[in-house]
Amino acid sequence: MAEAPKKQPKLLPIVRKVGDLRAEVAKWRRDNLAVALVPTMGALHDGHISLLQAARRRVDKVVVSIFVNPTQFGPTEDFSKYPRQEAADVEKLIKARCDLLYAPTVDEMYPEGAATTVHVGGVSEGLCGASRPGHFDGVATIVSKLLNQAQPDIAVFGEKDYQQLQVIKRATADLDIPVKIVGAETVREEDGLAMSSRNAYLSAEERAIAKQFPWVLSALAIEISKRPDDFGRRVQNARKLLTDSGIDKVDYLEVRDAETLEPVTTIDRPARVFGAVFIGKTRLIDNMPIPPRK
Ligand code: PAF
């Protein structure tokens, strides 16, 4: 009996140089294939995989980038301890049928002499922009570079980082970068906590407290939808609910326009509730749309 053909182990091509990335993408372009970029900082979870799947539904080839970008971390933030686990990430990307991993070094992304920063006004102000000065400059700079390097047709980002998504939309429009920015819905754990690489920092006790965060946001969003004026007191009550549930500090809890991210005091256009909290040393963010009034 003829021997069954051995299954070839699936491989994931990995490139670390801009030139190699461009050469791979150019091959696809010659075959008229549409290309997506999914930028990440690695430590991949199901939320990232859902971005890859959203990309795959729209194009022929998906590039995922993994780069822990030093310029978006403040001096007291978690850059050095941010989880780095390329081998495990590669396994997940193979399973998710990623076509190419771009994992450049810091020197490749910021060669000596690099002196340009992309600063986005308006949408980068307030919320995380207020608590993390310079963060969105780092994000806008690295994402502009990644988009110029890969030149994809689309790029996919999660709505969990909703302000980041708006900053990137603004930057690509203002800089005429020819790419469609796609926002993908937040993926949540069974108890509602938004998936995030930073969830791995939480102890079991902190993780139990963290599950209150999305529920308080969601209850507030529903409350505001029912009575869309004068909701200042209800936002204050929700802050108290968060700290009463064991959350150490509420960094912000605000209602803002879903597009411009300007603060709103009445709901007469799409708006969202935005929150950032500290549980121990871990900072978590989340946001939810105010449901349309029934
Ligand atoms: O959301 C992230 O993981 C990062 O901010 C991004 C978009 C990959 C830029 O470094």
py3Dmol code that shows the C-alpha trace and the ligand (Angstrom):
import py3Dmol

protein = """\
ATOM      1  CA  MET A   1       0.000   0.000   0.000  1.00  0.00           C
ATOM      2  CA  ALA A   2       1.341   3.423  -0.930  1.00  0.00           C
ATOM      3  CA  GLU A   3       2.494   5.414   2.060  1.00  0.00           C
ATOM      4  CA  ALA A   4       0.201   8.343   2.931  1.00  0.00           C
ATOM      5  CA  PRO A   5       1.942  11.618   2.045  1.00  0.00           C
ATOM      6  CA  LYS A   6       3.526  13.155   5.134  1.00  0.00           C
ATOM      7  CA  LYS A   7       1.852  16.371   6.249  1.00  0.00           C
ATOM      8  CA  GLN A   8       4.202  19.292   5.661  1.00  0.00           C
ATOM      9  CA  PRO A   9       4.562  21.393   8.811  1.00  0.00           C
ATOM     10  CA  LYS A  10       3.074  24.809   8.121  1.00  0.00           C
ATOM     11  CA  LEU A  11       5.576  27.616   8.221  1.00  0.00           C
ATOM     12  CA  LEU A  12       5.159  31.301   8.773  1.00  0.00           C
ATOM     13  CA  PRO A  13       7.518  33.485   6.781  1.00  0.00           C
ATOM     14  CA  ILE A  14       9.112  36.067   9.093  1.00  0.00           C
ATOM     15  CA  VAL A  15      10.854  39.215   7.858  1.00  0.00           C
ATOM     16  CA  ARG A  16      12.688  41.726  10.031  1.00  0.00           C
ATOM     17  CA  LYS A  17      13.830  44.300   7.465  1.00  0.00           C
ATOM     18  CA  VAL A  18      11.765  46.914   5.658  1.00  0.00           C
ATOM     19  CA  GLY A  19      13.298  45.874   2.315  1.00  0.00           C
ATOM     20  CA  ASP A  20      12.284  42.225   2.808  1.00  0.00           C
ATOM     21  CA  LEU A  21       8.753  43.235   3.830  1.00  0.00           C
ATOM     22  CA  ARG A  22       8.421  45.374   0.704  1.00  0.00           C
ATOM     23  CA  ALA A  23       9.763  42.582  -1.523  1.00  0.00           C
ATOM     24  CA  GLU A  24       7.160  40.104  -0.160  1.00  0.00           C
ATOM     25  CA  VAL A  25       4.286  42.566  -0.515  1.00  0.00           C
ATOM     26  CA  ALA A  26       5.469  43.498  -4.050  1.00  0.00           C
ATOM     27  CA  LYS A  27       5.154  39.837  -5.117  1.00  0.00           C
ATOM     28  CA  TRP A  28       1.504  39.822  -4.033  1.00  0.00           C
ATOM     29  CA  ARG A  29       0.887  43.140  -5.726  1.00  0.00           C
ATOM     30  CA  ARG A  30       2.188  41.712  -9.022  1.00  0.00           C
ATOM     31  CA  ASP A  31      -0.540  39.044  -8.697  1.00  0.00           C
ATOM     32  CA  ASN A  32      -3.164  41.723  -8.017  1.00  0.00           C
ATOM     33  CA  LEU A  33      -3.755  40.464  -4.473  1.00  0.00           C
ATOM     34  CA  ALA A  34      -5.193  42.801  -1.818  1.00  0.00           C
ATOM     35  CA  VAL A  35      -3.128  43.103   1.354  1.00  0.00           C
ATOM     36  CA  ALA A  36      -3.978  43.877   5.003  1.00  0.00           C
ATOM     37  CA  LEU A  37      -1.684  44.900   7.832  1.00  0.00           C
ATOM     38  CA  VAL A  38      -2.571  44.089  11.439  1.00  0.00           C
ATOM     39  CA  PRO A  39      -0.130  46.011  13.664  1.00  0.00           C
ATOM     40  CA  THR A  40       0.408  44.514  17.128  1.00  0.00           C
ATOM     41  CA  MET A  41       2.893  44.546  19.964  1.00  0.00           C
ATOM     42  CA  GLY A  42       2.736  40.752  20.288  1.00  0.00           C
ATOM     43  CA  ALA A  43       1.639  38.726  23.350  1.00  0.00           C
ATOM     44  CA  LEU A  44      -1.179  37.722  21.045  1.00  0.00           C
ATOM     45  CA  HIS A  45      -4.592  36.712  22.394  1.00  0.00           C
ATOM     46  CA  ASP A  46      -7.969  35.997  20.816  1.00  0.00           C
ATOM     47  CA  GLY A  47      -8.598  39.735  20.436  1.00  0.00           C
ATOM     48  CA  HIS A  48      -5.606  40.000  18.071  1.00  0.00           C
ATOM     49  CA  ILE A  49      -6.646  36.849  16.240  1.00  0.00           C
ATOM     50  CA  SER A  50     -10.092  38.382  15.663  1.00  0.00           C
ATOM     51  CA  LEU A  51      -8.339  41.365  13.993  1.00  0.00           C
ATOM     52  CA  LEU A  52      -6.510  38.945  11.725  1.00  0.00           C
ATOM     53  CA  GLN A  53      -9.799  37.209  10.906  1.00  0.00           C
ATOM     54  CA  ALA A  54     -11.490  40.554  10.194  1.00  0.00           C
ATOM     55  CA  ALA A  55      -8.593  41.311   7.815  1.00  0.00           C
ATOM     56  CA  ARG A  56      -8.805  37.895   6.165  1.00  0.00           C
ATOM     57  CA  ARG A  57     -12.525  38.402   5.393  1.00  0.00           C
ATOM     58  CA  ARG A  58     -11.618  41.524   3.409  1.00  0.00           C
ATOM     59  CA  VAL A  59      -8.361  40.783   1.562  1.00  0.00           C
ATOM     60  CA  ASP A  60      -6.210  38.003   0.059  1.00  0.00           C
ATOM     61  CA  LYS A  61      -3.049  38.328   2.153  1.00  0.00           C
ATOM     62  CA  VAL A  62      -2.569  39.325   5.792  1.00  0.00           C
ATOM     63  CA  VAL A  63       0.646  40.690   7.280  1.00  0.00           C
ATOM     64  CA  VAL A  64       0.828  40.890  11.081  1.00  0.00           C
ATOM     65  CA  SER A  65       3.505  43.088  12.603  1.00  0.00           C
ATOM     66  CA  ILE A  66       4.907  42.567  16.087  1.00  0.00           C
ATOM     67  CA  PHE A  67       6.895  45.457  17.475  1.00  0.00           C
ATOM     68  CA  VAL A  68       6.945  46.638  21.082  1.00  0.00           C
ATOM     69  CA  ASN A  69       7.251  50.311  20.268  1.00  0.00           C
ATOM     70  CA  PRO A  70       9.427  52.139  22.829  1.00  0.00           C
ATOM     71  CA  THR A  71       8.221  55.617  21.848  1.00  0.00           C
ATOM     72  CA  GLN A  72       4.651  55.008  23.008  1.00  0.00           C
ATOM     73  CA  PHE A  73       5.658  54.110  26.576  1.00  0.00           C
ATOM     74  CA  GLY A  74       6.246  56.804  29.188  1.00  0.00           C
ATOM     75  CA  PRO A  75       9.424  56.707  31.338  1.00  0.00           C
ATOM     76  CA  THR A  76       7.551  55.093  34.256  1.00  0.00           C
ATOM     77  CA  GLU A  77       5.494  52.693  32.122  1.00  0.00           C
ATOM     78  CA  ASP A  78       5.879  48.986  31.421  1.00  0.00           C
ATOM     79  CA  PHE A  79       8.088  48.963  28.266  1.00  0.00           C
ATOM     80  CA  SER A  80      10.781  46.700  29.719  1.00  0.00           C
ATOM     81  CA  LYS A  81       8.337  44.245  31.279  1.00  0.00           C
ATOM     82  CA  TYR A  82       5.823  44.251  28.397  1.00  0.00           C
ATOM     83  CA  PRO A  83       5.352  40.535  27.538  1.00  0.00           C
ATOM     84  CA  ARG A  84       7.541  39.341  24.651  1.00  0.00           C
ATOM     85  CA  GLN A  85       6.811  35.795  23.467  1.00  0.00           C
ATOM     86  CA  GLU A  86       7.528  35.525  19.774  1.00  0.00           C
ATOM     87  CA  ALA A  87       7.631  31.708  19.600  1.00  0.00           C
ATOM     88  CA  ALA A  88       4.151  31.387  21.139  1.00  0.00           C
ATOM     89  CA  ASP A  89       2.881  34.222  18.922  1.00  0.00           C
ATOM     90  CA  VAL A  90       4.206  32.471  15.810  1.00  0.00           C
ATOM     91  CA  GLU A  91       2.274  29.299  16.747  1.00  0.00           C
ATOM     92  CA  LYS A  92      -0.936  31.307  17.049  1.00  0.00           C
ATOM     93  CA  LEU A  93      -0.315  33.117  13.761  1.00  0.00           C
ATOM     94  CA  ILE A  94       0.256  29.842  11.925  1.00  0.00           C
ATOM     95  CA  LYS A  95      -3.050  28.481  13.267  1.00  0.00           C
ATOM     96  CA  ALA A  96      -4.805  31.696  12.246  1.00  0.00           C
ATOM     97  CA  ARG A  97      -3.349  31.416   8.716  1.00  0.00           C
ATOM     98  CA  CYS A  98      -1.321  34.598   8.808  1.00  0.00           C
ATOM     99  CA  ASP A  99       0.628  35.012   5.555  1.00  0.00           C
ATOM    100  CA  LEU A 100       3.628  36.971   6.814  1.00  0.00           C
ATOM    101  CA  LEU A 101       5.012  38.169  10.144  1.00  0.00           C
ATOM    102  CA  TYR A 102       6.926  41.437  10.156  1.00  0.00           C
ATOM    103  CA  ALA A 103       8.957  41.635  13.381  1.00  0.00           C
ATOM    104  CA  PRO A 104      11.487  44.434  13.002  1.00  0.00           C
ATOM    105  CA  THR A 105      14.115  45.429  15.575  1.00  0.00           C
ATOM    106  CA  VAL A 106      14.170  48.798  17.334  1.00  0.00           C
ATOM    107  CA  ASP A 107      17.160  49.817  15.149  1.00  0.00           C
ATOM    108  CA  GLU A 108      15.241  48.955  11.996  1.00  0.00           C
ATOM    109  CA  MET A 109      12.287  51.111  13.035  1.00  0.00           C
ATOM    110  CA  TYR A 110      14.285  53.951  14.608  1.00  0.00           C
ATOM    111  CA  PRO A 111      17.699  54.083  12.925  1.00  0.00           C
ATOM    112  CA  GLU A 112      20.239  56.450  14.394  1.00  0.00           C
ATOM    113  CA  GLY A 113      19.355  60.029  13.554  1.00  0.00           C
ATOM    114  CA  ALA A 114      15.578  59.424  13.326  1.00  0.00           C
ATOM    115  CA  ALA A 115      14.049  62.766  14.326  1.00  0.00           C
ATOM    116  CA  THR A 116      10.457  62.850  13.064  1.00  0.00           C
ATOM    117  CA  THR A 117       7.372  62.512  15.240  1.00  0.00           C
ATOM    118  CA  VAL A 118       3.772  62.468  14.062  1.00  0.00           C
ATOM    119  CA  HIS A 119       1.579  64.524  16.384  1.00  0.00           C
ATOM    120  CA  VAL A 120      -2.195  64.377  15.962  1.00  0.00           C
ATOM    121  CA  GLY A 121      -4.180  67.214  17.555  1.00  0.00           C
ATOM    122  CA  GLY A 122      -7.816  67.070  18.713  1.00  0.00           C
ATOM    123  CA  VAL A 123      -8.674  63.397  19.112  1.00  0.00           C
ATOM    124  CA  SER A 124      -5.417  62.641  20.935  1.00  0.00           C
ATOM    125  CA  GLU A 125      -6.259  65.147  23.689  1.00  0.00           C
ATOM    126  CA  GLY A 126      -7.904  64.088  26.958  1.00  0.00           C
ATOM    127  CA  LEU A 127      -8.652  60.505  28.050  1.00  0.00           C
ATOM    128  CA  CYS A 128      -5.451  58.420  27.598  1.00  0.00           C
ATOM    129  CA  GLY A 129      -3.778  61.412  25.937  1.00  0.00           C
ATOM    130  CA  ALA A 130      -4.021  63.333  29.213  1.00  0.00           C
ATOM    131  CA  SER A 131      -2.787  60.476  31.421  1.00  0.00           C
ATOM    132  CA  ARG A 132      -0.064  59.250  29.071  1.00  0.00           C
ATOM    133  CA  PRO A 133       1.689  62.338  27.643  1.00  0.00           C
ATOM    134  CA  GLY A 134       3.403  61.561  24.341  1.00  0.00           C
ATOM    135  CA  HIS A 135       1.737  58.136  24.034  1.00  0.00           C
ATOM    136  CA  PHE A 136      -0.276  58.965  20.925  1.00  0.00           C
ATOM    137  CA  ASP A 137       2.703  60.687  19.279  1.00  0.00           C
ATOM    138  CA  GLY A 138       4.506  57.354  19.604  1.00  0.00           C
ATOM    139  CA  VAL A 139       1.501  55.431  18.278  1.00  0.00           C
ATOM    140  CA  ALA A 140       0.862  57.803  15.351  1.00  0.00           C
ATOM    141  CA  THR A 141       4.564  57.790  14.418  1.00  0.00           C
ATOM    142  CA  ILE A 142       5.019  54.023  14.475  1.00  0.00           C
ATOM    143  CA  VAL A 143       1.724  53.286  12.724  1.00  0.00           C
ATOM    144  CA  SER A 144       2.508  55.853   9.977  1.00  0.00           C
ATOM    145  CA  LYS A 145       5.890  54.173   9.514  1.00  0.00           C
ATOM    146  CA  LEU A 146       4.411  50.653   9.431  1.00  0.00           C
ATOM    147  CA  LEU A 147       1.801  51.760   6.882  1.00  0.00           C
ATOM    148  CA  ASN A 148       4.440  53.403   4.690  1.00  0.00           C
ATOM    149  CA  GLN A 149       6.613  50.314   4.932  1.00  0.00           C
ATOM    150  CA  ALA A 150       3.939  47.706   4.160  1.00  0.00           C
ATOM    151  CA  GLN A 151       1.687  49.891   1.974  1.00  0.00           C
ATOM    152  CA  PRO A 152      -1.372  47.700   2.649  1.00  0.00           C
ATOM    153  CA  ASP A 153      -4.857  48.259   1.220  1.00  0.00           C
ATOM    154  CA  ILE A 154      -6.375  48.065   4.692  1.00  0.00           C
ATOM    155  CA  ALA A 155      -5.141  48.043   8.285  1.00  0.00           C
ATOM    156  CA  VAL A 156      -7.171  46.656  11.176  1.00  0.00           C
ATOM    157  CA  PHE A 157      -7.212  47.956  14.774  1.00  0.00           C
ATOM    158  CA  GLY A 158      -9.334  46.968  17.778  1.00  0.00           C
ATOM    159  CA  GLU A 159     -12.041  49.203  19.209  1.00  0.00           C
ATOM    160  CA  LYS A 160     -10.809  48.454  22.736  1.00  0.00           C
ATOM    161  CA  ASP A 161      -8.202  51.146  22.022  1.00  0.00           C
ATOM    162  CA  TYR A 162     -10.898  53.396  20.598  1.00  0.00           C
ATOM    163  CA  GLN A 163      -9.007  56.664  21.025  1.00  0.00           C
ATOM    164  CA  GLN A 164      -5.997  55.087  19.294  1.00  0.00           C
ATOM    165  CA  LEU A 165      -8.291  54.058  16.416  1.00  0.00           C
ATOM    166  CA  GLN A 166      -9.542  57.642  16.025  1.00  0.00           C
ATOM    167  CA  VAL A 167      -5.965  59.014  16.228  1.00  0.00           C
ATOM    168  CA  ILE A 168      -4.878  56.621  13.463  1.00  0.00           C
ATOM    169  CA  LYS A 169      -7.892  57.482  11.285  1.00  0.00           C
ATOM    170  CA  ARG A 170      -7.081  61.187  11.668  1.00  0.00           C
ATOM    171  CA  ALA A 171      -3.339  60.730  11.002  1.00  0.00           C
ATOM    172  CA  THR A 172      -3.825  58.630   7.858  1.00  0.00           C
ATOM    173  CA  ALA A 173      -6.413  61.076   6.490  1.00  0.00           C
ATOM    174  CA  ASP A 174      -4.242  64.113   7.239  1.00  0.00           C
ATOM    175  CA  LEU A 175      -1.060  62.533   5.853  1.00  0.00           C
ATOM    176  CA  ASP A 176      -2.830  61.171   2.738  1.00  0.00           C
ATOM    177  CA  ILE A 177      -1.694  57.631   3.490  1.00  0.00           C
ATOM    178  CA  PRO A 178      -3.638  55.529   0.958  1.00  0.00           C
ATOM    179  CA  VAL A 179      -5.084  52.920   3.310  1.00  0.00           C
ATOM    180  CA  LYS A 180      -8.534  52.072   4.678  1.00  0.00           C
ATOM    181  CA  ILE A 181      -8.518  51.897   8.470  1.00  0.00           C
ATOM    182  CA  VAL A 182     -10.904  49.243   9.761  1.00  0.00           C
ATOM    183  CA  GLY A 183     -12.077  49.160  13.395  1.00  0.00           C
ATOM    184  CA  ALA A 184     -12.936  45.726  14.823  1.00  0.00           C
ATOM    185  CA  GLU A 185     -15.225  45.116  17.802  1.00  0.00           C
ATOM    186  CA  THR A 186     -13.678  44.429  21.214  1.00  0.00           C
ATOM    187  CA  VAL A 187     -13.342  40.740  22.062  1.00  0.00           C
ATOM    188  CA  ARG A 188     -14.223  39.927  25.680  1.00  0.00           C
ATOM    189  CA  GLU A 189     -13.557  37.152  28.154  1.00  0.00           C
ATOM    190  CA  GLU A 190     -16.628  35.182  29.280  1.00  0.00           C
ATOM    191  CA  ASP A 191     -17.138  37.496  32.247  1.00  0.00           C
ATOM    192  CA  GLY A 192     -17.003  40.597  30.035  1.00  0.00           C
ATOM    193  CA  LEU A 193     -13.436  41.797  30.635  1.00  0.00           C
ATOM    194  CA  ALA A 194     -11.974  43.171  27.391  1.00  0.00           C
ATOM    195  CA  MET A 195      -9.074  41.034  26.171  1.00  0.00           C
ATOM    196  CA  SER A 196      -5.749  42.788  26.613  1.00  0.00           C
ATOM    197  CA  SER A 197      -2.121  41.702  26.844  1.00  0.00           C
ATOM    198  CA  ARG A 198      -2.012  43.619  30.142  1.00  0.00           C
ATOM    199  CA  ASN A 199      -4.612  41.287  31.729  1.00  0.00           C
ATOM    200  CA  ALA A 200      -1.670  38.898  32.207  1.00  0.00           C
ATOM    201  CA  TYR A 201      -0.272  41.273  34.876  1.00  0.00           C
ATOM    202  CA  LEU A 202      -3.333  40.759  37.137  1.00  0.00           C
ATOM    203  CA  SER A 203      -3.103  38.437  40.136  1.00  0.00           C
ATOM    204  CA  ALA A 204      -6.075  36.067  40.663  1.00  0.00           C
ATOM    205  CA  GLU A 205      -7.512  38.473  43.217  1.00  0.00           C
ATOM    206  CA  GLU A 206      -7.087  41.475  40.911  1.00  0.00           C
ATOM    207  CA  ARG A 207      -8.567  39.521  38.003  1.00  0.00           C
ATOM    208  CA  ALA A 208     -11.711  38.868  40.084  1.00  0.00           C
ATOM    209  CA  ILE A 209     -12.030  42.609  40.730  1.00  0.00           C
ATOM    210  CA  ALA A 210     -11.362  43.497  37.071  1.00  0.00           C
ATOM    211  CA  LYS A 211     -14.570  41.840  35.875  1.00  0.00           C
ATOM    212  CA  GLN A 212     -16.611  44.625  37.522  1.00  0.00           C
ATOM    213  CA  PHE A 213     -15.111  47.220  35.176  1.00  0.00           C
ATOM    214  CA  PRO A 214     -17.005  46.294  31.954  1.00  0.00           C
ATOM    215  CA  TRP A 215     -20.245  45.760  33.866  1.00  0.00           C
ATOM    216  CA  VAL A 216     -20.153  49.211  35.427  1.00  0.00           C
ATOM    217  CA  LEU A 217     -19.394  50.760  32.018  1.00  0.00           C
ATOM    218  CA  SER A 218     -22.182  48.841  30.355  1.00  0.00           C
ATOM    219  CA  ALA A 219     -24.727  49.704  33.092  1.00  0.00           C
ATOM    220  CA  LEU A 220     -23.743  53.379  32.804  1.00  0.00           C
ATOM    221  CA  ALA A 221     -24.103  53.317  28.999  1.00  0.00           C
ATOM    222  CA  ILE A 222     -27.610  51.820  29.315  1.00  0.00           C
ATOM    223  CA  GLU A 223     -28.593  54.314  32.041  1.00  0.00           C
ATOM    224  CA  ILE A 224     -27.457  57.250  29.903  1.00  0.00           C
ATOM    225  CA  SER A 225     -29.301  55.881  26.884  1.00  0.00           C
ATOM    226  CA  LYS A 226     -32.557  55.825  28.901  1.00  0.00           C
ATOM    227  CA  ARG A 227     -32.165  59.407  30.166  1.00  0.00           C
ATOM    228  CA  PRO A 228     -29.701  61.139  27.857  1.00  0.00           C
ATOM    229  CA  ASP A 229     -29.465  64.507  29.698  1.00  0.00           C
ATOM    230  CA  ASP A 230     -27.887  65.590  32.970  1.00  0.00           C
ATOM    231  CA  PHE A 231     -25.981  62.370  33.430  1.00  0.00           C
ATOM    232  CA  GLY A 232     -23.096  63.941  35.401  1.00  0.00           C
ATOM    233  CA  ARG A 233     -24.362  62.534  38.710  1.00  0.00           C
ATOM    234  CA  ARG A 234     -24.761  59.053  37.200  1.00  0.00           C
ATOM    235  CA  VAL A 235     -21.146  59.162  35.980  1.00  0.00           C
ATOM    236  CA  GLN A 236     -20.066  60.114  39.528  1.00  0.00           C
ATOM    237  CA  ASN A 237     -22.093  57.210  40.956  1.00  0.00           C
ATOM    238  CA  ALA A 238     -20.480  54.818  38.491  1.00  0.00           C
ATOM    239  CA  ARG A 239     -17.009  56.050  39.572  1.00  0.00           C
ATOM    240  CA  LYS A 240     -17.960  55.255  43.150  1.00  0.00           C
ATOM    241  CA  LEU A 241     -19.266  51.813  42.155  1.00  0.00           C
ATOM    242  CA  LEU A 242     -15.882  51.102  40.557  1.00  0.00           C
ATOM    243  CA  THR A 243     -13.864  52.044  43.640  1.00  0.00           C
ATOM    244  CA  ASP A 244     -16.381  50.285  45.938  1.00  0.00           C
ATOM    245  CA  SER A 245     -15.814  47.097  43.927  1.00  0.00           C
ATOM    246  CA  GLY A 246     -12.107  47.108  44.827  1.00  0.00           C
ATOM    247  CA  ILE A 247     -10.668  49.033  41.875  1.00  0.00           C
ATOM    248  CA  ASP A 248      -7.792  51.082  43.277  1.00  0.00           C
ATOM    249  CA  LYS A 249      -8.093  54.195  41.162  1.00  0.00           C
ATOM    250  CA  VAL A 250     -10.325  55.527  38.408  1.00  0.00           C
ATOM    251  CA  ASP A 251      -8.070  57.374  35.982  1.00  0.00           C
ATOM    252  CA  TYR A 252     -11.040  58.645  33.979  1.00  0.00           C
ATOM    253  CA  LEU A 253     -14.678  57.855  33.316  1.00  0.00           C
ATOM    254  CA  GLU A 254     -16.162  60.057  30.639  1.00  0.00           C
ATOM    255  CA  VAL A 255     -18.786  60.293  27.933  1.00  0.00           C
ATOM    256  CA  ARG A 256     -17.508  61.529  24.590  1.00  0.00           C
ATOM    257  CA  ASP A 257     -18.579  61.960  20.966  1.00  0.00           C
ATOM    258  CA  ALA A 258     -17.847  58.695  19.122  1.00  0.00           C
ATOM    259  CA  GLU A 259     -16.035  60.425  16.269  1.00  0.00           C
ATOM    260  CA  THR A 260     -14.475  63.682  17.468  1.00  0.00           C
ATOM    261  CA  LEU A 261     -14.026  62.398  21.044  1.00  0.00           C
ATOM    262  CA  GLU A 262     -15.179  65.782  22.351  1.00  0.00           C
ATOM    263  CA  PRO A 263     -16.881  65.629  25.777  1.00  0.00           C
ATOM    264  CA  VAL A 264     -20.691  65.597  25.510  1.00  0.00           C
ATOM    265  CA  THR A 265     -23.299  66.486  28.095  1.00  0.00           C
ATOM    266  CA  THR A 266     -26.348  65.317  26.162  1.00  0.00           C
ATOM    267  CA  ILE A 267     -26.699  62.412  23.747  1.00  0.00           C
ATOM    268  CA  ASP A 268     -27.853  63.802  20.403  1.00  0.00           C
ATOM    269  CA  ARG A 269     -25.291  61.909  18.261  1.00  0.00           C
ATOM    270  CA  PRO A 270     -23.329  58.650  18.559  1.00  0.00           C
ATOM    271  CA  ALA A 271     -21.373  58.721  21.825  1.00  0.00           C
ATOM    272  CA  ARG A 272     -19.439  56.296  23.986  1.00  0.00           C
ATOM    273  CA  VAL A 273     -18.515  55.795  27.613  1.00  0.00           C
ATOM    274  CA  PHE A 274     -14.731  55.669  28.114  1.00  0.00           C
ATOM    275  CA  GLY A 275     -12.958  54.394  31.228  1.00  0.00           C
ATOM    276  CA  ALA A 276      -9.442  53.763  32.496  1.00  0.00           C
ATOM    277  CA  VAL A 277      -8.749  52.234  35.903  1.00  0.00           C
ATOM    278  CA  PHE A 278      -5.853  50.994  37.967  1.00  0.00           C
ATOM    279  CA  ILE A 279      -6.058  47.622  39.694  1.00  0.00           C
ATOM    280  CA  GLY A 280      -2.863  47.403  41.691  1.00  0.00           C
ATOM    281  CA  LYS A 281      -0.213  48.618  39.234  1.00  0.00           C
ATOM    282  CA  THR A 282      -2.112  47.476  36.155  1.00  0.00           C
ATOM    283  CA  ARG A 283      -3.921  50.072  34.082  1.00  0.00           C
ATOM    284  CA  LEU A 284      -6.917  48.785  32.107  1.00  0.00           C
ATOM    285  CA  ILE A 285      -8.986  50.682  29.555  1.00  0.00           C
ATOM    286  CA  ASP A 286     -12.362  49.957  28.013  1.00  0.00           C
ATOM    287  CA  ASN A 287     -15.181  51.764  26.230  1.00  0.00           C
ATOM    288  CA  MET A 288     -18.735  51.063  25.088  1.00  0.00           C
ATOM    289  CA  PRO A 289     -21.260  52.709  22.787  1.00  0.00           C
ATOM    290  CA  ILE A 290     -24.303  54.386  24.347  1.00  0.00           C
ATOM    291  CA  PRO A 291     -27.073  52.225  22.868  1.00  0.00           C
ATOM    292  CA  PRO A 292     -29.628  54.079  20.713  1.00  0.00           C
ATOM    293  CA  ARG A 293     -32.710  55.117  22.704  1.00  0.00           C
ATOM    294  CA  LYS A 294     -35.689  52.747  22.213  1.00  0.00           C
TER     295      LYS A 294
END
"""
ligand_1 = """\
10
PAF
O -2.443 48.655 19.880
C -1.233 48.324 19.827
O -0.877 47.168 20.029
C -0.187 49.366 19.497
O -0.504 50.600 20.058
C 0.085 49.500 17.968
C -1.147 49.967 17.216
C 0.539 48.152 17.421
C 1.205 50.531 17.736
O 2.376 50.150 18.364
"""
view = py3Dmol.view(width=600, height=400)
view.addModel(protein, "pdb")
view.setStyle({"model": 0}, {"cartoon": {"style": "trace"}})
view.addModel(ligand_1, "xyz")
view.setStyle({"model": 1}, {"stick": {}})
view.zoomTo()
view.show()
